[in-house]
Amino acid sequence: MSLATRWARFRKSEGGSGLALVSPTAIYAILLLAAPLATILLFSVLTDGYLVVEPVFTFGNYIETWTNRIYRSVMMRSLGVSVAVTVLTVLLAYPVAYFVSFHVQPSKKSLWLFLITIPFWTSYLIRVFLWKVILGYNGVINSGLMATGIIDEPLTAISYNVQAFVVTLAHAYAPFAILPIYVVLEKIDRSLLEAGQDLGESKFRTFLRVTLPLSVPGIAAAVLIVFIPTIGDYVTPNLIGGGKIPMIANMIEVLMLVRDNKPLGAAIAVSAMAIVTAVSLLFLFTIRKYLRGQK
């Protein structure tokens, strides 16, 4: 049997049809995801030269990343901010999702979801600028407090610092956390809650022992959706922090474009991805019994 005949039979088979169906998506993913990632990995083990990347294999970039106090502190700061944003966002999102799911009439839930998605209508950049106006040294909060005589000079604890990062990012990612939690809460069988109360449990204990464990998959999705992108946020530190408190993305930008040290910038980027992966897997491993339905 010739090669052409075999190829024609394969194309007409079920496997060939399936491969043809997924090929465009696979090629798209390889070109836009796998290829850039492979390039970053390759750059991270090469040597930086004068205005050129020399094809000399080395682990020196990773050694520099983890031994240099500045790079290490920036990565830890980014991780801390991302964790704080994630915790704050989920704590604020859960009550909203719970209220919409359990206390809003079914006919009005779509309206509430519509209102929750309104922040998506405006650019992320515009929302960050608005928080800069609110939290700034001469912003709305400081101006209002000074006008009422509560303070004599502007507060510095709410502007150009890590706390401002956390507030801004928590607001920006709140809808991303509300929606997955709401979807899981909607799937909870209400008869389970009624059964718990019929057996003498209070509403609060029923929530702790039934509702909360069953909603863990939604919480896990919200945590990952918020945690993964915020650790590499670039815009907020530049605008809210005035560029004075760099995060990991800002450090990578400086190394790649300003100092022209692409191998070191790539090594820091890969290290950041490794941190995100490790923390995410540790989180999922910790709550694995809830994700499996406590079997």
C-alpha positions as CSV (number, residue, x, y, z in Angstrom):
1,M,0.0,0.0,0.0
2,S,1.5,3.4,-1.0
3,L,2.0,6.2,1.3
4,A,-0.6,8.4,-0.5
5,T,-3.2,5.7,-0.1
6,R,-2.5,5.3,3.6
7,W,-2.7,9.1,4.1
8,A,-6.0,9.2,2.2
9,R,-7.5,6.5,4.4
10,F,-6.2,8.2,7.6
11,R,-7.9,11.5,6.5
12,K,-11.2,9.7,6.1
13,S,-10.9,7.9,9.4
14,E,-12.4,9.1,12.7
15,G,-9.0,9.9,14.1
16,G,-8.0,11.9,11.0
17,S,-11.2,13.9,11.1
18,G,-10.6,14.7,14.8
19,L,-7.1,15.7,14.1
20,A,-8.1,18.0,11.3
21,L,-10.7,19.5,13.6
22,V,-8.3,20.3,16.4
23,S,-5.3,21.2,14.3
24,P,-6.1,24.9,13.8
25,T,-6.5,25.4,17.6
26,A,-3.4,23.4,18.3
27,I,-1.3,25.4,15.8
28,Y,-2.7,28.6,17.2
29,A,-1.8,27.6,20.8
30,I,1.7,26.5,19.8
31,L,2.4,29.7,17.9
32,L,1.0,32.1,20.6
33,L,1.8,30.1,23.8
34,A,4.3,27.4,23.4
35,A,6.7,29.2,21.1
36,P,7.1,32.4,23.3
37,L,7.5,30.2,26.4
38,A,10.1,28.1,24.7
39,T,11.9,31.3,23.6
40,I,11.9,32.7,27.2
41,L,13.2,29.4,28.5
42,L,16.0,29.3,25.9
43,F,17.0,33.0,26.6
44,S,17.2,32.3,30.4
45,V,20.1,29.8,30.0
46,L,22.1,31.9,27.5
47,T,24.8,34.5,28.2
48,D,24.3,38.2,28.0
49,G,26.8,40.1,25.8
50,Y,27.2,43.6,24.7
51,L,24.0,44.4,22.8
52,V,23.7,40.7,21.9
53,V,22.7,37.4,23.4
54,E,25.6,35.0,23.2
55,P,24.7,31.3,22.6
56,V,26.7,30.1,25.6
57,F,24.9,27.8,28.0
58,T,24.9,28.9,31.6
59,F,22.8,28.7,34.9
60,G,24.4,32.0,36.0
61,N,21.2,33.9,35.3
62,Y,19.2,31.8,37.8
63,I,22.0,32.0,40.3
64,E,21.9,35.8,40.0
65,T,18.1,35.8,40.3
66,W,18.0,33.9,43.6
67,T,21.1,35.2,45.2
68,N,20.7,38.9,44.4
69,R,18.9,40.5,47.3
70,I,17.1,43.1,45.1
71,Y,15.6,40.6,42.7
72,R,14.7,38.2,45.5
73,S,12.9,41.0,47.5
74,V,11.0,42.2,44.4
75,M,9.8,38.6,43.8
76,M,8.7,38.2,47.4
77,R,7.0,41.6,47.4
78,S,5.1,40.6,44.2
79,L,4.1,37.3,45.8
80,G,3.0,39.0,49.0
81,V,0.9,41.6,47.1
82,S,-0.7,38.9,45.0
83,V,-1.6,36.7,48.0
84,A,-3.0,39.8,49.8
85,V,-5.1,40.8,46.8
86,T,-6.4,37.3,46.3
87,V,-7.4,36.9,50.0
88,L,-9.1,40.4,50.0
89,T,-10.8,39.8,46.7
90,V,-12.3,36.4,47.7
91,L,-13.4,37.7,51.1
92,L,-15.2,40.5,49.4
93,A,-16.6,38.5,46.5
94,Y,-18.0,35.6,48.5
95,P,-20.7,37.6,50.4
96,V,-21.8,39.2,47.1
97,A,-22.0,35.9,45.3
98,Y,-23.8,34.3,48.3
99,F,-26.3,37.2,48.5
100,V,-27.1,37.0,44.7
101,S,-27.4,33.2,44.8
102,F,-29.5,32.8,48.0
103,H,-31.3,36.0,48.6
104,V,-32.1,37.6,45.3
105,Q,-35.2,36.6,43.5
106,P,-34.6,34.4,40.4
107,S,-36.2,36.9,38.1
108,K,-33.7,39.6,39.3
109,K,-30.5,37.6,39.3
110,S,-29.7,38.4,35.7
111,L,-29.9,42.1,36.6
112,W,-27.5,41.7,39.5
113,L,-25.0,39.8,37.3
114,F,-25.4,42.5,34.7
115,L,-24.5,45.1,37.3
116,I,-21.5,43.1,38.5
117,T,-20.1,43.0,35.0
118,I,-20.3,46.8,34.5
119,P,-16.6,47.4,35.5
120,F,-15.7,45.3,32.4
121,W,-17.2,48.1,30.3
122,T,-14.4,50.4,31.0
123,S,-10.7,50.0,30.3
124,Y,-8.5,48.5,33.1
125,L,-6.2,51.5,32.6
126,I,-9.1,54.0,33.3
127,R,-10.1,52.1,36.5
128,V,-6.5,52.3,37.8
129,F,-6.4,56.0,37.0
130,L,-9.6,56.5,38.9
131,W,-8.1,54.8,42.0
132,K,-5.1,57.0,41.6
133,V,-7.4,60.0,41.8
134,I,-9.2,58.6,44.8
135,L,-6.1,57.5,46.8
136,G,-3.6,60.1,45.7
137,Y,-1.8,62.5,48.0
138,N,-4.2,65.2,46.9
139,G,-6.9,62.8,46.0
140,V,-10.6,62.5,46.9
141,I,-10.1,60.8,50.3
142,N,-7.4,63.2,51.5
143,S,-9.1,66.3,50.2
144,G,-12.4,65.2,51.8
145,L,-10.8,64.5,55.2
146,M,-8.9,67.7,55.2
147,A,-12.0,69.7,54.2
148,T,-13.9,68.3,57.1
149,G,-11.1,69.0,59.5
150,I,-10.5,65.3,60.4
151,I,-6.8,65.5,59.4
152,D,-4.5,68.5,59.0
153,E,-2.2,67.0,56.3
154,P,-2.7,64.3,53.6
155,L,-2.4,60.7,54.7
156,T,0.6,58.9,53.2
157,A,-0.7,55.4,54.2
158,I,-3.2,55.2,51.4
159,S,-1.1,56.5,48.4
160,Y,2.0,55.3,46.5
161,N,2.5,52.2,48.6
162,V,1.7,48.5,48.6
163,Q,-1.6,49.0,50.3
164,A,-2.8,51.1,47.4
165,F,-1.8,48.3,45.1
166,V,-3.9,45.8,47.0
167,V,-7.0,48.0,47.0
168,T,-6.7,48.8,43.3
169,L,-6.1,45.2,42.2
170,A,-8.8,43.8,44.5
171,H,-11.4,46.2,42.9
172,A,-10.2,45.4,39.4
173,Y,-10.4,41.6,39.8
174,A,-13.6,41.4,42.0
175,P,-15.9,40.5,39.2
176,F,-13.6,37.6,38.2
177,A,-13.9,36.2,41.7
178,I,-17.7,36.8,42.1
179,L,-18.8,34.9,39.0
180,P,-17.2,31.5,39.6
181,I,-18.3,31.5,43.2
182,Y,-21.8,32.4,42.2
183,V,-21.9,29.6,39.6
184,V,-20.9,27.0,42.2
185,L,-23.4,28.3,44.8
186,E,-26.2,28.1,42.2
187,K,-25.5,24.4,41.8
188,I,-25.9,23.5,45.5
189,D,-29.0,21.5,46.1
190,R,-31.1,23.6,48.5
191,S,-32.7,20.4,50.0
192,L,-29.3,19.7,51.6
193,L,-29.5,23.0,53.5
194,E,-33.1,22.3,54.5
195,A,-32.1,18.8,55.7
196,G,-29.4,20.3,57.9
197,Q,-31.7,22.7,59.5
198,D,-34.4,20.0,60.0
199,L,-31.7,18.0,61.9
200,G,-31.3,20.9,64.4
201,E,-28.4,22.8,62.8
202,S,-28.5,26.6,62.9
203,K,-28.2,28.5,59.6
204,F,-24.6,29.5,60.5
205,R,-23.5,25.9,61.2
206,T,-25.3,24.7,58.1
207,F,-23.4,27.2,56.1
208,L,-20.1,26.1,57.7
209,R,-20.7,22.4,57.3
210,V,-22.6,22.3,54.0
211,T,-22.6,25.4,51.9
212,L,-19.0,26.5,52.4
213,P,-17.4,23.0,51.7
214,L,-19.6,22.6,48.6
215,S,-18.6,26.0,47.3
216,V,-14.8,25.3,47.6
217,P,-14.5,24.6,43.8
218,G,-15.8,28.1,43.1
219,I,-13.4,29.6,45.7
220,A,-10.5,27.7,44.2
221,A,-11.4,29.0,40.7
222,A,-11.6,32.5,42.0
223,V,-8.3,32.2,43.8
224,L,-6.5,31.0,40.7
225,I,-8.1,33.5,38.5
226,V,-7.0,36.4,40.7
227,F,-3.7,35.1,42.0
228,I,-2.1,34.1,38.7
229,P,-2.4,37.5,36.8
230,T,-1.9,39.8,39.7
231,I,1.6,38.6,40.6
232,G,2.7,39.8,37.2
233,D,0.7,43.1,37.0
234,Y,2.6,45.9,35.3
235,V,0.3,48.8,35.1
236,T,-0.8,49.3,38.7
237,P,2.8,49.7,40.2
238,N,3.6,52.2,37.6
239,L,0.5,54.4,38.1
240,I,-0.5,53.8,41.7
241,G,3.1,53.4,43.0
242,G,4.6,56.1,40.8
243,G,7.2,53.6,39.6
244,K,8.9,53.8,43.0
245,I,7.8,50.4,44.3
246,P,8.5,48.0,41.4
247,M,6.9,44.6,41.1
248,I,8.3,41.6,39.2
249,A,6.9,42.7,35.8
250,N,8.4,46.2,36.2
251,M,11.8,44.6,37.0
252,I,11.6,42.3,33.9
253,E,10.8,45.4,31.8
254,V,13.8,47.3,33.1
255,L,16.2,44.3,32.5
256,M,14.8,43.5,29.0
257,L,14.4,47.0,27.5
258,V,16.5,49.4,29.6
259,R,19.5,47.4,30.6
260,D,19.3,45.1,27.6
261,N,20.0,42.0,29.7
262,K,17.4,39.7,28.1
263,P,18.9,36.4,29.6
264,L,18.6,37.7,33.2
265,G,15.1,39.2,32.5
266,A,14.1,35.8,31.1
267,A,15.4,33.9,34.1
268,I,13.4,36.2,36.5
269,A,10.3,35.6,34.3
270,V,10.8,31.8,34.4
271,S,11.4,32.0,38.2
272,A,8.2,34.0,38.6
273,M,6.3,31.4,36.6
274,A,7.8,28.6,38.7
275,I,6.7,30.4,41.9
276,V,3.1,30.8,40.6
277,T,3.0,27.2,39.6
278,A,4.3,25.9,42.9
279,V,2.0,28.0,45.0
280,S,-1.0,27.2,42.8
281,L,-0.3,23.4,43.0
282,L,0.3,23.6,46.8
283,F,-3.1,25.4,47.2
284,L,-4.9,22.8,45.0
285,F,-3.2,19.9,46.9
286,T,-4.3,21.4,50.2
287,I,-8.0,21.6,49.3
288,R,-8.0,18.4,47.1
289,K,-10.5,16.6,49.3
290,Y,-13.1,19.4,48.8
291,L,-12.5,19.4,45.1
292,R,-13.2,15.6,45.0
293,G,-16.4,16.1,46.9
294,Q,-14.9,14.9,50.3
295,K,-14.9,11.3,49.2
